[in-house]
Amino acid sequence: MAIIARSIIKSILSREQMEGVGARVRRSIGTEALRNLDPFLMLDEFDTDLHSFFADHPHRGFETVTYLLEGECQHEDFKGHKGQLGPGCLQWMTAGRGIIHAEAPANGYTGRIHGLQLWVNLASKDKMIEPSYQEFPADKVVSVSPTPGLDIKVIAGESYGTKSPVFTRTPTMFIDVKMAKKGLTMEQSIPADFRGFIYTLEGKASFGGSKHVADAHHTLVLSDEGTTIPVEALSDNCHFVIIAGQPLNEPIIQYGPFVMNTKEEIYQAFADYERGENGFEGANEFVSEIKKNWKY
């Protein structure tokens, strides 16, 4: 069987906008240009500082994937879970039936905070499961260097025979690629039934069978046919991520932080949140220490 390389069928420049309190993000998936890309609901590249803060807020029906590239940030939820992320750390949070949490720069940290947050939809059978976390410090995120100057971190899925230990309820691959020198090439395998995209962070490269050229802050939507993604660096210091997943092919009804399959389920999510029921027990009384101690 012939190997088919996927092509780029759409390119979206992610423009900076404000989010939360003082936070700057570049959003592509989750905008009018690309409302969602089943099974993905949103992608933000956040690039901010100590003045940013995401106050206590709820989620239901999906997962958030936070991958920190630079900086130190803290998080806390209403079930007593709290922690801190540093450069290269990964947090894969399953909101499930309900979570309320806050995120902010770590206490005492005053530098740049740069990373990615991806929202992955959950199948209807998983939307009301208990919330949970998978957290990996930088030294536990697996990596592979197939050739000198090509460094790959396997956040989820597999690359060049190296598999991530992350469990993905919605089958997902998330590959972080750095190419140090112009002229380097790589080829990432992708399951035939996955839908995916590339997000560019730095440098310029040629992507896919169509040899689409893109520089930083672009979301490149991949064609659905094919099992490989070829890339050639057209500058030094190219950095991008390849993200793909198995489509759920289910209705998506989203209202802010709640993502369900029907309007009735969305109404129920708001009612549960307001009443402190069905996964949101204690929501009305919860105030995070992050919020209490916020100074900016």
C-alpha positions as CSV (number, residue, x, y, z in Angstrom):
1,M,0.0,0.0,0.0
2,A,1.3,3.4,-1.0
3,I,2.3,5.8,1.8
4,I,0.3,9.0,1.5
5,A,1.5,12.2,3.1
6,R,-1.2,14.5,4.5
7,S,-1.5,18.0,3.1
8,I,-2.3,21.4,4.7
9,I,-5.9,22.3,3.8
10,K,-6.3,25.5,6.0
11,S,-4.0,27.9,7.7
12,I,-5.1,30.2,10.5
13,L,-3.0,33.0,12.1
14,S,-3.6,33.0,15.8
15,R,-4.1,36.6,16.9
16,E,-3.4,37.8,20.5
17,Q,-6.4,38.5,22.8
18,M,-7.0,39.0,26.5
19,E,-8.3,36.2,28.6
20,G,-8.9,35.8,32.4
21,V,-7.3,38.7,34.4
22,G,-4.4,40.2,32.6
23,A,-3.5,37.1,30.5
24,R,-2.6,37.2,26.9
25,V,-3.4,34.3,24.6
26,R,-3.3,33.4,20.9
27,R,-6.4,31.3,20.2
28,S,-7.1,29.5,16.9
29,I,-9.3,26.5,17.5
30,G,-12.3,27.9,19.4
31,T,-12.7,31.0,17.3
32,E,-15.0,31.9,14.4
33,A,-12.2,30.9,12.0
34,L,-12.2,27.3,13.4
35,R,-15.0,26.7,15.9
36,N,-13.7,23.2,16.7
37,L,-11.8,20.3,15.1
38,D,-13.3,17.2,16.4
39,P,-12.2,16.0,19.0
40,F,-10.5,19.3,19.8
41,L,-12.4,22.2,21.2
42,M,-9.8,24.9,21.8
43,L,-6.1,25.6,21.5
44,D,-4.5,28.6,23.3
45,E,-0.9,29.7,23.2
46,F,-0.5,31.7,26.4
47,D,2.4,34.1,26.8
48,T,2.1,36.3,29.8
49,D,3.6,37.4,33.1
50,L,3.0,37.7,36.9
51,H,0.0,40.0,36.3
52,S,-2.1,37.2,34.8
53,F,-4.6,35.2,36.8
54,F,-7.4,32.7,36.0
55,A,-9.8,33.0,38.9
56,D,-12.0,30.1,40.2
57,H,-13.9,28.7,37.3
58,P,-15.8,25.5,36.5
59,H,-15.5,22.9,33.7
60,R,-17.6,19.9,32.7
61,G,-17.5,17.4,29.9
62,F,-14.0,17.6,28.5
63,E,-10.2,17.5,29.3
64,T,-7.7,20.3,29.5
65,V,-4.1,19.7,28.6
66,T,-1.6,22.3,29.9
67,Y,2.0,22.1,28.6
68,L,4.3,24.7,30.0
69,L,7.2,25.7,27.9
70,E,8.6,28.5,30.1
71,G,7.9,29.8,33.6
72,E,6.4,28.7,36.9
73,C,2.6,28.5,37.6
74,Q,0.4,27.1,40.3
75,H,-3.1,25.5,40.2
76,E,-5.7,24.5,42.8
77,D,-9.2,23.0,42.7
78,F,-12.2,22.6,44.9
79,K,-11.4,18.9,45.7
80,G,-8.2,19.8,47.5
81,H,-5.8,19.1,44.6
82,K,-3.0,21.7,44.1
83,G,0.4,21.8,42.6
84,Q,3.0,23.7,40.6
85,L,4.2,23.4,37.0
86,G,7.6,24.3,35.7
87,P,9.2,24.4,32.2
88,G,8.5,21.2,30.3
89,C,5.8,20.0,32.7
90,L,2.5,18.5,31.6
91,Q,-0.9,18.4,33.2
92,W,-3.7,16.4,31.7
93,M,-6.8,17.2,33.6
94,T,-10.1,15.3,33.1
95,A,-12.9,17.6,34.2
96,G,-15.5,14.9,33.7
97,R,-18.7,15.6,35.7
98,G,-17.3,18.8,37.3
99,I,-14.2,20.6,38.5
100,I,-13.7,24.2,39.8
101,H,-10.1,25.4,39.7
102,A,-7.8,28.4,39.6
103,E,-4.5,29.0,37.8
104,A,-1.9,31.8,38.4
105,P,1.9,32.4,38.4
106,A,3.7,30.6,41.1
107,N,4.3,32.7,44.3
108,G,7.5,34.8,43.9
109,Y,7.9,34.1,40.1
110,T,8.1,37.3,38.0
111,G,9.2,36.1,34.6
112,R,7.6,35.0,31.4
113,I,4.9,32.3,31.4
114,H,4.6,30.6,28.0
115,G,2.9,27.4,27.0
116,L,-0.1,25.7,25.4
117,Q,-3.5,24.7,26.6
118,L,-5.6,22.3,24.6
119,W,-9.2,21.3,25.2
120,V,-10.0,17.7,24.2
121,N,-13.6,16.6,24.1
122,L,-14.9,13.6,25.9
123,A,-17.3,11.0,24.4
124,S,-20.8,11.1,25.8
125,K,-20.1,7.9,27.9
126,D,-17.2,9.7,29.6
127,K,-18.6,13.2,30.2
128,M,-19.9,12.5,33.7
129,I,-16.9,10.4,35.0
130,E,-15.1,11.5,38.2
131,P,-12.5,14.2,37.6
132,S,-8.8,13.1,37.6
133,Y,-5.3,14.3,36.8
134,Q,-2.2,13.0,35.0
135,E,0.8,15.2,35.9
136,F,4.3,14.7,34.6
137,P,7.4,16.8,35.6
138,A,9.7,17.7,32.8
139,D,12.0,14.8,33.4
140,K,9.1,12.3,33.1
141,V,8.0,13.6,29.7
142,V,9.5,11.1,27.3
143,S,11.6,12.2,24.4
144,V,13.5,11.0,21.3
145,S,16.2,12.4,19.1
146,P,16.2,10.4,15.8
147,T,18.9,12.6,14.3
148,P,21.3,15.3,15.6
149,G,19.4,18.5,16.0
150,L,15.9,16.9,15.9
151,D,14.5,16.8,19.4
152,I,11.0,15.4,20.0
153,K,8.9,15.3,23.2
154,V,6.1,12.7,23.1
155,I,3.4,14.3,25.1
156,A,0.8,11.7,24.0
157,G,0.9,9.0,21.4
158,E,4.0,7.8,19.7
159,S,6.9,9.2,17.7
160,Y,9.8,7.3,16.1
161,G,9.1,4.2,18.3
162,T,8.9,6.2,21.5
163,K,5.5,6.0,23.3
164,S,4.1,8.4,25.9
165,P,2.7,6.9,29.2
166,V,-0.2,9.4,29.1
167,F,-3.6,7.7,29.0
168,T,-6.0,9.4,26.6
169,R,-9.7,8.5,26.9
170,T,-10.2,10.2,23.5
171,P,-7.4,8.6,21.5
172,T,-4.9,11.5,21.0
173,M,-1.3,12.2,19.8
174,F,0.5,15.4,20.9
175,I,4.1,15.7,19.6
176,D,6.4,18.6,20.4
177,V,9.2,19.0,17.7
178,K,12.3,21.2,17.7
179,M,14.5,21.3,14.6
180,A,17.8,23.2,15.4
181,K,19.1,23.7,11.9
182,K,17.8,24.8,8.5
183,G,17.5,21.8,6.1
184,L,16.7,19.2,8.8
185,T,13.8,16.9,7.9
186,M,11.4,14.6,9.8
187,E,8.4,12.5,9.1
188,Q,5.7,11.9,11.8
189,S,3.4,8.9,11.5
190,I,-0.3,9.6,12.1
191,P,-3.1,7.0,12.4
192,A,-5.3,6.9,9.3
193,D,-8.5,7.6,11.3
194,F,-7.1,10.6,13.3
195,R,-8.0,14.3,12.5
196,G,-5.2,16.7,13.2
197,F,-3.3,20.0,12.9
198,I,0.1,21.6,13.4
199,Y,0.7,24.6,15.6
200,T,3.8,26.6,14.9
201,L,5.7,28.3,17.7
202,E,9.0,29.5,16.2
203,G,11.0,29.5,12.9
204,K,9.8,28.7,9.4
205,A,9.2,25.2,7.9
206,S,7.6,23.4,5.0
207,F,4.8,21.1,6.2
208,G,2.9,18.1,4.7
209,G,2.7,16.7,1.2
210,S,1.7,20.1,-0.1
211,K,4.9,21.6,1.3
212,H,3.0,24.5,2.9
213,V,5.3,27.1,4.3
214,A,4.5,28.7,7.6
215,D,6.2,30.7,10.3
216,A,5.2,31.2,14.0
217,H,1.7,31.3,15.5
218,H,-0.2,29.5,12.7
219,T,-2.6,26.6,13.0
220,L,-2.3,24.3,10.0
221,V,-5.3,22.0,9.5
222,L,-4.3,18.6,8.0
223,S,-6.2,16.7,5.3
224,D,-8.0,13.6,6.6
225,E,-6.3,11.2,4.1
226,G,-2.8,9.9,4.7
227,T,-0.6,8.3,7.4
228,T,2.5,10.6,7.4
229,I,3.4,14.2,7.9
230,P,6.7,15.3,6.4
231,V,8.4,18.5,7.6
232,E,11.5,20.4,6.4
233,A,13.1,23.2,8.4
234,L,13.5,26.4,6.3
235,S,15.2,28.3,9.1
236,D,17.2,27.5,12.2
237,N,15.3,26.9,15.5
238,C,12.0,25.6,14.2
239,H,9.5,24.7,17.0
240,F,6.0,23.3,16.4
241,V,3.6,20.7,17.8
242,I,1.7,18.1,15.9
243,I,-1.7,17.2,17.5
244,A,-4.3,14.7,16.2
245,G,-7.1,12.6,17.6
246,Q,-9.8,10.2,16.8
247,P,-13.0,12.1,16.0
248,L,-16.0,11.4,18.3
249,N,-18.6,12.2,15.6
250,E,-21.1,13.3,18.3
251,P,-23.1,16.5,18.7
252,I,-21.1,19.3,20.4
253,I,-23.1,21.8,22.5
254,Q,-20.7,24.2,24.2
255,Y,-21.6,27.1,26.5
256,G,-18.5,28.6,28.1
257,P,-16.8,26.1,30.3
258,F,-19.4,23.3,29.8
259,V,-19.3,21.0,26.8
260,M,-22.1,18.4,26.4
261,N,-24.1,16.7,23.7
262,T,-27.5,18.4,24.1
263,K,-28.9,21.7,25.2
264,E,-30.7,20.0,28.0
265,E,-27.4,18.7,29.4
266,I,-26.0,22.2,29.2
267,Y,-29.0,23.5,31.2
268,Q,-28.5,20.7,33.7
269,A,-24.8,21.6,34.0
270,F,-25.6,25.2,34.9
271,A,-28.3,24.0,37.4
272,D,-25.9,21.6,39.0
273,Y,-23.2,24.3,39.3
274,E,-25.6,26.8,40.9
275,R,-27.1,24.3,43.3
276,G,-23.8,22.5,44.1
277,E,-25.1,19.1,42.9
278,N,-24.1,16.1,40.7
279,G,-20.3,16.8,40.8
280,F,-20.3,20.4,42.0
281,E,-20.9,19.7,45.7
282,G,-19.2,22.4,47.7
283,A,-18.9,24.8,44.7
284,N,-20.8,27.6,46.4
285,E,-18.5,27.7,49.4
286,F,-15.2,27.2,47.5
287,V,-12.7,30.1,47.3
288,S,-9.2,29.1,46.3
289,E,-6.1,30.1,48.2
290,I,-4.9,31.4,44.9
291,K,-7.8,33.8,44.7
292,K,-7.5,34.8,48.3
293,N,-3.8,35.7,47.9
294,W,-4.0,37.4,44.6
295,K,-2.2,40.7,44.8
296,Y,-2.2,42.1,41.3
